[in-house]
């Protein structure tokens, strides 16, 4: 019996190197999925917490609307405009109760109001921000139910799980309120209320803004506060330009929010519109902001002419939610 021998060629060094290269590419691709997944998980968690906070804010605002607007209006004689949407104060030309145009917008911000050391100066947004000369600024209001920082934190913050230190004890060092057990609270909110038709006293638009880790403003300084910039605003345009100061740049990045809070008497403009920023072009002394949606025409305006406006930027503002209108139906639904 004869045997035959078959010669078989071995793997060359080139083939080994190619195989290692392909495997390395696969490993790198696989490892890159972990930080990408973690980033998506973090964003999903933030979106979920913001939505929860906005839902909480919606409930609180409807309760306050019922308690401080609807029910007082049913009294004889009725309480007129408790939130001062007709006229926020000196310098504002009052809107008649029979006027079919919009009321003044009001930022209902109990927590932000209570965080300031000098609360009397906070009847307007950015009252301590002096980098631009803005005559009429957006009014900021409180509600009678919130009379302290603790109440503001309780009413306007999403309380997360208890935070524990490395020793296993409940942590107080990172609490929003000094000396209190940390319950998160990094998500808190403000609301913007405005009657689109001032003649319809019980109906108002409602917008909720949610902060993610709002900077402390207890000192009343401009650090961490909202900022306001003068700008020429053109309806239907998707761009707006603001002047910036080197070394004190706005707390704004891609994906952030700005508010057109223009308040003027001639022409009569009372805006409270939010826009998400898609990109920022730094041109030295100015920033050109590209917006996700075109700029809206002011409520009640009959033309799309440009106007001298006011752009507000809020440090830490994560999301903005347009909610269903406040109305007398909220009172009817909650009446036994």
C-alpha positions in Angstrom: 0.0 0.0 0.0 1.3 3.3 -0.9 0.7 6.7 0.8 0.6 10.1 -0.7 1.7 13.3 1.0 -0.2 16.5 0.3 1.8 19.7 0.9 -0.3 22.5 2.5 0.9 26.1 2.5 1.0 27.8 5.9 -0.5 31.3 6.8 1.8 34.0 5.7 2.8 37.0 7.8 0.8 39.3 5.5 -2.4 37.4 6.1 -1.9 37.5 9.9 -1.3 41.2 9.8 -4.4 41.8 7.7 -6.5 39.6 10.1 -5.2 41.6 13.1 -6.0 44.9 11.4 -9.6 43.8 10.6 -10.1 42.5 14.2 -8.7 45.8 15.6 -11.2 47.8 13.5 -14.0 45.6 14.8 -12.9 46.0 18.4 -12.6 49.8 18.0 -16.1 50.0 16.5 -17.5 47.8 19.3 -15.8 49.9 22.0 -17.1 53.1 20.5 -20.7 51.9 21.1 -20.3 52.1 24.9 -19.7 55.9 25.2 -22.3 56.5 22.4 -24.8 54.4 24.3 -24.0 56.1 27.6 -24.4 59.5 26.0 -27.8 58.5 24.5 -28.9 57.1 27.9 -27.9 60.3 29.6 -29.9 62.4 27.0 -32.9 60.1 27.3 -32.8 60.4 31.1 -32.6 64.2 30.9 -35.5 64.3 28.4 -37.5 62.1 30.7 -36.8 64.2 33.8 -37.6 67.4 31.8 -40.9 66.0 30.7 -41.8 65.0 34.2 -40.9 68.4 35.5 -43.0 70.1 32.8 -46.0 67.9 33.7 -45.6 68.9 37.4 -45.4 72.5 36.3 -48.5 72.2 34.2 -50.5 70.9 37.1 -49.2 73.6 39.5 -50.0 76.4 37.0 -53.5 75.2 36.4 -54.1 75.0 40.1 -52.8 78.5 40.6 -54.7 79.8 37.6 -57.9 78.5 39.2 -57.0 79.8 42.7 -55.8 83.2 41.8 -57.5 84.1 38.5 -60.7 82.1 37.9 -62.1 82.0 41.4 -61.3 85.6 42.4 -63.0 86.6 39.1 -66.2 84.9 40.2 -66.4 87.0 43.3 -68.7 90.1 43.6 -67.0 92.5 42.8 -64.4 90.4 41.0 -60.7 90.7 41.7 -59.3 92.4 38.6 -56.1 91.1 37.1 -54.3 89.6 40.1 -51.2 88.7 38.1 -51.1 92.2 36.4 -51.2 90.9 32.9 -52.9 94.2 31.9 -50.2 96.4 33.3 -47.1 95.0 35.0 -46.2 98.4 36.6 -44.7 101.8 36.0 -43.4 102.3 32.5 -45.8 99.9 30.8 -48.8 101.3 28.9 -51.8 99.4 30.2 -53.8 97.1 27.9 -57.6 97.7 28.2 -59.7 94.8 29.4 -61.7 95.1 26.2 -58.7 95.1 24.0 -58.6 92.1 21.6 -54.9 92.3 21.4 -52.5 90.3 23.6 -51.9 91.1 27.2 -48.4 91.5 28.6 -46.6 88.2 29.1 -45.6 87.3 32.6 -42.8 85.0 33.7 -44.2 83.1 36.7 -41.0 82.1 38.5 -41.5 81.6 42.2 -38.2 79.7 42.8 -36.1 82.3 40.8 -37.9 85.1 42.6 -37.1 83.6 46.1 -33.5 82.9 45.2 -32.7 86.6 44.9 -31.5 88.5 48.0 -33.3 91.7 46.9 -36.7 90.5 45.7 -38.1 93.9 45.0 -35.7 94.4 42.1 -36.8 91.2 40.5 -40.2 92.4 39.2 -38.4 92.3 35.8 -36.2 89.7 34.2 -32.4 90.5 34.0 -32.9 93.4 36.4 -29.2 93.1 37.4 -27.9 92.7 33.9 -26.6 96.0 32.6 -24.6 95.1 29.4 -27.4 96.4 27.1 -29.8 99.3 27.3 -33.2 97.7 27.3 -36.0 100.1 28.4 -38.9 97.7 29.1 -38.0 94.2 30.3 -40.1 91.1 30.7 -42.0 91.2 34.0 -41.3 88.4 36.5 -44.0 87.4 39.0 -44.5 85.3 42.0 -47.6 83.6 43.5 -49.0 84.2 47.0 -48.6 80.5 47.8 -44.8 80.7 47.6 -43.4 82.9 50.3 -40.0 81.3 51.0 -37.1 79.6 49.3 -38.1 76.2 50.8 -41.7 76.6 49.4 -40.3 77.6 46.0 -38.0 74.6 45.9 -40.9 72.3 46.9 -43.3 73.7 44.4 -41.0 74.2 41.4 -38.5 71.4 41.5 -38.5 67.7 40.7 -37.5 65.8 43.7 -35.3 62.8 42.8 -34.2 59.9 45.0 -32.3 60.6 48.2 -28.5 61.2 47.5 -26.1 59.2 49.7 -22.5 60.0 50.5 -19.6 57.5 50.3 -20.2 56.7 54.0 -23.8 55.6 53.4 -25.3 58.6 55.1 -27.9 60.9 53.4 -25.9 63.7 51.7 -26.6 67.3 52.6 -23.5 68.9 51.0 -25.0 68.9 47.5 -28.5 70.0 48.5 -30.2 72.8 46.7 -31.2 74.1 50.2 -28.3 74.3 52.8 -28.6 71.8 55.6 -31.3 69.8 53.9 -31.0 66.2 52.6 -30.2 66.3 48.9 -33.1 65.1 46.8 -31.7 66.1 43.5 -33.8 69.1 42.6 -31.6 70.0 39.7 -34.6 70.1 37.4 -36.9 73.1 38.2 -39.2 75.3 36.1 -40.7 78.6 35.3 -43.8 79.4 33.3 -44.7 82.1 30.8 -48.4 83.2 30.8 -50.0 85.6 28.3 -53.6 86.2 27.1 -53.6 86.1 23.3 -56.8 88.1 23.5 -56.9 90.3 26.5 -60.7 90.5 26.2 -60.9 86.8 27.0 -60.0 87.1 30.6 -59.9 83.4 31.6 -57.8 82.2 28.6 -54.1 82.4 28.4 -51.2 80.7 26.6 -48.9 78.6 28.8 -45.2 77.9 28.1 -43.0 75.9 30.5 -39.3 76.3 30.7 -37.3 73.6 32.5 -33.8 74.2 33.9 -31.2 71.5 34.3 -29.0 72.5 37.2 -30.1 76.2 37.4 -27.2 78.3 38.6 -27.6 79.8 42.1 -28.8 83.4 42.0 -29.1 84.1 45.8 -26.6 86.9 45.7 -28.6 89.0 43.3 -25.5 89.3 41.0 -25.5 88.9 37.3 -23.5 85.7 37.5 -25.9 82.9 36.8 -28.8 85.1 36.1 -30.7 85.5 32.8 -29.2 87.9 30.3 -30.8 90.3 27.9 -29.5 91.6 24.6 -30.8 94.2 22.1 -31.2 92.9 18.6 -32.9 93.7 15.3 -35.5 91.0 14.9 -37.1 90.1 11.5 -40.2 87.9 11.4 -40.0 84.8 9.2 -36.2 84.9 9.4 -34.3 82.0 11.0 -31.4 84.1 12.1 -30.8 86.8 14.7 -27.6 88.6 15.7 -26.6 89.7 19.2 -23.6 91.8 20.4 -21.4 89.9 22.9 -18.7 91.0 25.3 -15.3 89.2 25.3 -14.8 87.5 28.6 -18.5 87.5 29.5 -20.0 85.4 26.7 -23.7 84.3 26.9 -24.4 80.9 28.5 -25.6 79.5 25.2 -24.5 76.6 23.0 -25.9 74.6 20.1 -29.2 73.1 21.0 -29.9 75.8 23.6 -32.9 78.2 23.8 -33.4 81.9 23.5 -36.5 84.0 24.1 -37.8 86.9 22.1 -39.2 88.8 25.0 -39.6 92.1 23.2 -41.7 94.7 25.1 -42.2 98.0 23.4 -44.8 100.8 23.1 -44.1 102.0 19.6 -44.8 99.8 17.8 -46.9 98.0 20.4 -45.2 94.6 20.8 -45.6 92.1 23.7 -43.7 89.0 22.8 -42.8 85.8 24.7 -41.6 83.4 22.0 -38.9 80.7 22.5 -36.5 79.4 19.8 -34.0 76.5 19.8 -30.5 77.5 18.5 -29.2 75.2 15.8 -25.8 76.8 15.4 -23.7 79.8 16.5 -21.4 81.8 14.3 -18.8 83.8 16.3 -18.0 87.0 14.4 -15.9 88.6 17.1 -18.1 91.2 18.8 -21.3 89.5 17.6 -22.9 86.1 17.5 -25.2 85.1 14.7 -27.7 82.5 15.9 -29.3 80.1 13.4 -32.7 79.1 14.7 -34.6 75.8 14.3 -37.9 77.6 13.4 -38.5 81.0 11.8 -39.2 84.0 14.0 -42.9 84.5 14.6 -44.7 87.7 13.9 -45.8 89.5 17.1 -49.3 88.8 18.3 -51.8 91.3 16.9 -49.2 92.7 14.3 -50.6 93.4 10.9 -47.2 93.4 9.1 -43.9 91.4 9.1 -41.7 94.4 9.4 -38.5 94.1 11.5 -38.3 95.7 14.9 -35.8 96.5 17.7 -36.2 93.6 20.0 -34.9 92.0 23.2 -33.3 88.5 23.3 -33.2 86.7 26.6 -30.8 83.9 27.4 -31.3 81.7 30.5 -28.3 79.9 32.0 -29.1 76.2 32.4 -32.4 76.2 30.4 -32.7 72.6 29.0 -36.1 72.4 27.4 -39.2 74.5 26.6 -42.7 73.0 26.4 -45.7 74.7 24.8 -48.7 73.5 26.9 -52.5 73.6 26.2 -54.1 77.0 27.1 -55.1 77.9 30.6 -58.9 78.4 30.7 -62.0 78.5 32.8 -62.5 74.8 31.8 -59.7 73.9 34.2 -61.9 75.3 37.0 -65.0 73.5 35.8 -63.1 70.1 35.6 -61.8 70.4 39.2 -65.1 71.5 40.7 -66.8 68.6 42.6 
